[in-house]
């Protein structure tokens, strides 16, 4: 609903600007350019609200970071989607919404166990076993728990 009302507001502003510039002495590029600029901003701005507010952004597996620390997750089993909060490097965590399949469920169960034990859960992409057996392209990636972080940390007492 927000996208619709915001888009209608900006579209009406564009019509008003076009009407005003129609009779002005401004150059033709200003008469056409400014309304076009407002319309393009009207189309792009609603799509940027989710990242700006910290809400999960829909992303494919290929768009997710190659290696990241899992902070939290929220599965939506009925919709076959999961919200992931991932930290890459030193920056703040980012939230993503991606597909939830059986392999991802298994990885998230293992990650939940790591988090419950007080250890960080590092996720890394690897080529899917089914894709490598079938000889498919490299874009069939999946997240797995990265065990290399465990060797760097002392055991929990």
C-alpha positions in Angstrom: 0.0 0.0 0.0 2.9 2.3 0.8 4.4 1.9 -2.7 1.1 2.7 -4.3 0.3 5.8 -2.3 3.9 7.1 -2.5 4.0 6.5 -6.3 0.7 8.3 -6.8 1.9 11.3 -4.7 5.1 11.6 -6.8 3.2 11.0 -10.1 0.9 13.9 -9.2 3.9 16.1 -8.4 5.2 15.2 -11.8 2.0 16.2 -13.5 1.9 19.5 -11.6 5.6 20.2 -12.5 4.8 19.4 -16.2 1.9 21.8 -16.2 3.9 24.6 -14.6 6.9 24.1 -17.0 4.6 23.9 -20.0 4.0 27.7 -20.1 7.4 28.8 -18.6 10.3 30.3 -20.5 12.6 27.5 -19.3 14.6 25.5 -21.9 13.0 22.4 -23.3 15.5 20.1 -21.5 14.3 21.5 -18.2 10.7 21.2 -19.2 11.1 17.5 -20.0 14.1 16.5 -17.8 12.7 17.6 -14.4 9.4 15.6 -14.7 11.3 12.6 -16.0 13.7 12.8 -13.0 10.8 13.0 -10.6 9.1 10.0 -12.2 12.3 7.9 -12.1 12.8 8.8 -8.4 9.1 7.8 -7.8 9.8 4.4 -9.2 13.1 3.7 -7.4 12.4 5.2 -3.9 9.8 2.7 -2.7 12.2 -0.2 -3.5 14.9 1.3 -1.2 12.7 1.4 1.9 13.4 -2.2 3.1 17.2 -1.9 3.1 17.0 1.6 4.6 14.8 0.4 7.5 16.9 -2.8 8.1 14.2 -5.2 6.9 15.2 -8.3 5.1 16.0 -7.8 1.4 15.0 -10.7 -1.0 18.2 -12.2 -2.4 19.1 -15.3 -4.3 21.8 -17.7 -3.1 24.2 -16.2 -5.6 23.6 -12.7 -4.2 24.4 -13.7 -0.6 28.0 -13.2 0.7 30.5 -16.1 0.1 31.4 -16.2 3.8 29.5 -14.6 6.7 28.8 -15.0 10.4 25.2 -16.0 11.1 23.8 -13.7 13.8 20.2 -14.9 13.7 17.6 -16.5 11.5 13.9 -16.8 11.3 12.4 -19.6 9.1 9.1 -19.3 7.4 8.4 -23.0 6.6 5.0 -22.5 4.9 6.5 -20.0 2.5 9.8 -21.9 2.0 11.7 -18.7 2.9 14.1 -17.8 5.7 15.3 -14.4 7.0 19.0 -14.4 7.7 21.0 -11.8 9.6 24.6 -12.1 8.4 27.7 -10.1 9.3 30.5 -9.8 6.8 33.7 -8.4 8.0 33.6 -5.6 10.6 30.4 -3.9 9.3 26.9 -4.1 10.9 24.8 -7.2 10.2 22.6 -7.2 7.1 19.3 -9.0 6.7 18.4 -11.1 3.7 15.4 -13.2 2.8 16.2 -16.3 0.7 14.7 -19.7 -0.2 14.5 -22.4 2.4 15.1 -26.0 1.3 16.1 -29.2 3.1 19.8 -28.5 2.9 19.4 -25.0 4.3 17.2 -26.4 7.1 20.0 -28.9 8.0 22.6 -26.2 8.0 20.5 -23.9 10.1 19.9 -26.7 12.6 23.6 -27.2 12.9 24.1 -23.4 13.2 21.5 -23.2 16.0 23.4 -25.8 17.9 26.6 -23.8 17.5 24.9 -20.6 18.7 23.3 -22.4 21.6 26.7 -23.6 22.7 28.0 -20.1 22.7 30.2 -20.4 19.6 29.9 -18.3 16.5 28.3 -19.9 13.4 30.2 -19.1 10.3 28.6 -19.9 7.0 30.5 -20.5 3.7 29.2 -21.2 0.2 30.1 -24.4 -1.5 29.0 -26.0 -4.6 26.0 -28.2 -4.2 26.7 -31.9 -4.2 23.7 -32.6 -6.5 25.0 -29.9 -8.9 28.5 -31.3 -9.0 27.2 -34.9 -9.6 25.0 -33.7 -12.4 27.8 -31.5 -13.9 25.7 -28.3 -13.7 27.1 -24.8 -13.6 28.8 -23.2 -10.6 25.7 -21.1 -9.7 24.2 -24.0 -7.7 25.7 -23.0 -4.3 24.6 -23.8 -0.8 25.6 -22.6 2.6 27.4 -25.0 5.0 28.9 -24.4 8.4 32.6 -23.4 8.2 34.5 -25.4 10.7 37.7 -23.4 10.3 36.6 -20.9 12.9 36.5 -23.6 15.6 40.2 -24.3 15.5 40.9 -20.6 16.2 38.8 -20.4 19.3 39.6 -22.0 22.7 37.0 -24.5 24.0 34.1 -23.2 26.1 34.5 -24.0 29.8 
